[in-house]
Amino acid sequence: MPKKKPLILLSNDDGYHADGLRAAIPHLLKLGRLFICAPDRERSGTSHSLTLERPLRINKIEKDFYTVDGTPTDSVMVAVHGLLKDNKPDLLISGINKGPNLCDDITYSGTVAAAMEGTLLGIPSIAVSLVVKNRHKPHWEVAAEFMVRVAKYVLKNGLPEDTLLNVNVPNTRKASPDRYSVTTQGRRIYEDVITEHIDPRGKPYYWIGGVEGQLRGGKKTDLAAIKRGVISVTPLHLDLTNYGVMRDLSLINL
């Protein structure tokens, strides 16, 4: 009897039309059955948010390819609890995101949030991002090749409980699937986080952006690896408890 092909769920936060998602498709099809469920538009920066104030609408693009008019987390939940309710995925891939998901920026990331939701649902999950800046041409191939390499490892070995992988790939011609580093989550301090401007009617408005400032965490961080031109692989854990402080608090009367 032939071995059953693994079922891979693909989502993102850039929308179903995004070039990064399209670049991932032919590579993941080589690994097994691919099921795509992604937001119907750009949903970057939505973090781990859910749509609770209205119903979600689903649109079938083609066989095993659906869109959801909600967030990345919505898309994963609809796929797992609805469209695939009788067939749990063996792996979830979120990406390939156009832009970095590094340091504490991951707390805002819809890409990472989709992988977080997969992890919460007991599915080994990987978030993949290409560190490309605006106006620069994306080079998807290395990210796609490394994504497949990590996917094969996870399909074979699984991941520890409550753990996902956050992968960031430099967007340079020198980047290689063979050059990677297992990293920690860095801490990046921004300067001029909010800038104030005046619109043509004389009213003030604010723009959130910021210029990269100080990096904390040393040479083993995700951002430090990217600055060296190597792929960053960061294992992230869903348990945010500070156990040291928990022990300290247990010794005092609040």
C-alpha positions in Angstrom: 0.0 0.0 0.0 1.6 3.4 -1.0 2.4 5.8 1.8 -0.1 8.6 2.3 1.1 12.0 1.1 1.4 14.6 3.9 -1.2 17.4 3.9 0.3 20.8 3.9 -1.7 23.9 4.8 -0.4 27.2 3.3 -1.5 30.6 4.4 0.0 34.1 4.7 -0.8 37.7 5.6 0.0 39.4 2.2 -3.1 38.0 0.6 -3.8 35.1 -1.7 -2.5 37.1 -4.7 0.9 37.7 -3.2 4.0 36.8 -5.2 5.6 35.1 -2.1 2.7 32.7 -1.7 2.7 32.0 -5.4 6.4 31.3 -5.3 5.9 28.8 -2.5 3.2 26.8 -4.2 5.3 24.7 -6.8 7.9 23.8 -4.2 5.4 22.6 -1.6 3.4 20.6 -4.2 6.5 18.4 -4.4 6.1 17.4 -0.8 2.5 16.3 -0.7 -1.1 17.5 -1.0 -1.2 21.3 -0.7 -4.2 23.1 0.6 -4.2 26.9 0.5 -6.4 29.2 2.7 -5.3 32.8 2.8 -6.7 36.3 3.4 -8.5 37.8 0.4 -6.4 41.0 0.7 -3.3 42.4 2.4 -3.5 41.8 6.2 0.0 42.7 7.4 0.3 43.9 10.9 -2.9 42.2 12.1 -1.0 40.0 14.6 -3.0 37.2 16.2 -6.4 38.9 15.8 -9.7 37.2 15.1 -12.8 38.6 13.4 -15.6 38.4 15.9 -18.0 41.2 14.9 -19.2 39.7 11.6 -19.4 36.5 9.7 -16.5 35.3 7.5 -17.0 34.9 3.8 -15.2 32.1 1.9 -14.3 32.1 -1.8 -13.1 29.1 -3.7 -10.4 30.0 -6.2 -9.8 26.5 -7.5 -9.5 23.0 -6.0 -7.8 23.1 -2.6 -7.4 27.0 -2.8 -9.7 29.2 -0.8 -9.7 32.8 0.4 -11.2 34.3 3.6 -12.2 37.9 4.1 -10.5 38.0 7.4 -7.1 37.8 9.2 -4.4 35.2 8.8 -5.6 33.6 12.1 -9.1 33.5 10.7 -7.8 31.8 7.6 -6.1 29.1 9.6 -9.1 28.5 11.8 -11.5 28.3 8.9 -9.3 25.8 7.1 -8.6 23.6 10.1 -12.1 23.7 11.8 -14.1 24.1 8.7 -12.8 23.2 5.3 -10.4 20.5 6.6 -12.3 19.5 9.7 -12.0 15.8 8.9 -8.4 15.9 7.7 -6.0 17.6 10.0 -2.9 19.0 8.2 0.5 17.5 8.9 2.3 20.8 8.5 1.4 24.5 8.2 3.5 27.0 6.3 2.9 30.8 6.6 4.5 32.8 3.9 6.6 33.5 2.0 6.2 36.9 3.4 7.5 40.0 1.5 9.4 41.7 4.3 11.2 40.7 7.5 9.6 39.3 10.7 12.4 39.8 13.1 13.0 40.8 16.7 10.0 42.0 18.7 8.3 42.9 15.4 7.0 39.4 15.4 4.4 40.4 17.9 2.7 42.5 15.2 3.2 39.9 12.4 0.2 38.2 10.8 2.7 35.8 9.2 4.0 34.6 12.5 0.4 34.7 14.0 -0.8 32.2 11.4 2.0 29.8 12.4 1.2 30.5 16.1 -2.4 29.5 15.4 -1.3 26.3 13.7 0.9 25.5 16.7 -2.0 26.1 19.1 -4.0 23.6 17.0 -1.3 21.0 17.3 0.0 21.4 13.8 3.8 21.7 13.3 4.2 25.2 11.9 6.8 27.4 10.1 6.7 31.1 9.3 8.9 32.1 6.3 9.8 35.6 5.4 12.1 37.2 2.8 13.9 40.2 4.1 13.2 42.5 1.2 13.0 46.3 1.4 10.6 48.4 -0.6 11.6 49.0 -4.2 14.0 46.1 -4.1 13.4 43.1 -6.4 12.5 40.0 -4.3 14.6 36.9 -4.9 12.2 34.2 -3.9 14.1 31.1 -5.0 16.5 30.7 -2.0 13.6 31.3 0.5 11.5 28.7 -1.3 14.4 26.2 -1.4 15.2 26.6 2.3 11.5 26.5 3.2 11.3 23.0 1.6 14.4 21.9 3.4 13.0 22.9 6.8 9.6 21.5 5.9 11.1 18.1 5.1 12.9 18.1 8.5 9.7 19.0 10.4 7.6 16.5 8.5 10.0 13.8 9.5 10.9 14.9 13.0 8.1 17.1 14.2 8.6 20.0 16.6 8.5 20.3 20.4 5.1 21.1 21.9 4.1 24.8 21.7 7.1 25.6 19.4 7.1 27.0 15.9 9.9 28.1 13.6 10.4 31.6 12.4 12.6 31.7 9.3 14.0 34.9 7.7 15.9 34.8 4.5 18.2 37.6 3.3 17.2 39.1 -0.1 20.7 39.0 -1.7 22.2 37.1 -4.6 24.8 35.7 -2.1 22.2 34.1 0.1 22.3 30.3 0.0 20.1 27.6 1.5 23.4 26.2 3.0 24.1 29.3 4.9 21.9 29.6 8.0 22.1 30.1 11.7 19.8 29.0 14.6 19.1 32.2 16.4 17.4 33.9 19.3 14.8 36.6 19.0 16.5 40.0 19.0 15.3 43.3 20.4 15.3 46.3 18.1 14.7 49.8 19.3 13.3 52.2 16.8 13.8 56.0 16.6 11.2 58.4 15.4 8.5 55.7 15.8 5.7 58.2 15.0 6.1 61.3 12.7 3.6 64.1 12.7 2.5 65.8 9.5 -0.1 68.3 8.3 -2.5 67.4 5.6 -3.6 69.9 2.8 -6.5 71.1 5.0 -4.2 72.0 7.8 -5.1 69.1 10.1 -2.4 67.0 11.7 -2.0 63.3 11.0 0.5 60.7 12.3 2.5 58.0 10.4 3.8 55.0 12.2 7.1 53.8 10.8 10.4 54.4 12.5 14.0 54.2 11.7 16.0 51.2 13.0 18.1 52.1 16.0 19.8 50.0 18.7 19.9 46.2 18.5 19.9 44.2 21.7 20.7 40.6 22.2 24.2 40.2 20.7 25.5 38.2 17.7 23.2 35.3 18.1 20.0 37.2 17.3 17.8 36.8 14.2 18.6 40.4 13.0 22.4 39.9 13.5 22.2 36.8 11.3 20.4 38.7 8.5 23.0 41.5 8.7 25.7 38.8 8.2 23.8 37.7 5.1 22.8 34.3 6.5 19.3 32.7 7.0 17.9 33.0 10.5 15.9 30.1 12.0 14.4 31.1 15.4 12.4 28.6 17.5 9.6 30.5 19.2 7.7 29.2 22.2 4.1 30.0 22.9 4.4 30.0 26.7 5.3 33.6 27.6 5.5 33.0 31.4 8.5 34.4 33.1 9.2 31.5 35.5 12.0 33.3 37.4 9.6 36.1 38.4 6.9 33.6 39.1 9.2 31.9 41.7 10.1 35.3 43.2 6.4 36.4 43.5 5.6 33.1 45.2 8.0 34.0 48.1 6.3 37.3 48.9 2.9 38.6 50.0 1.4 40.9 47.4 
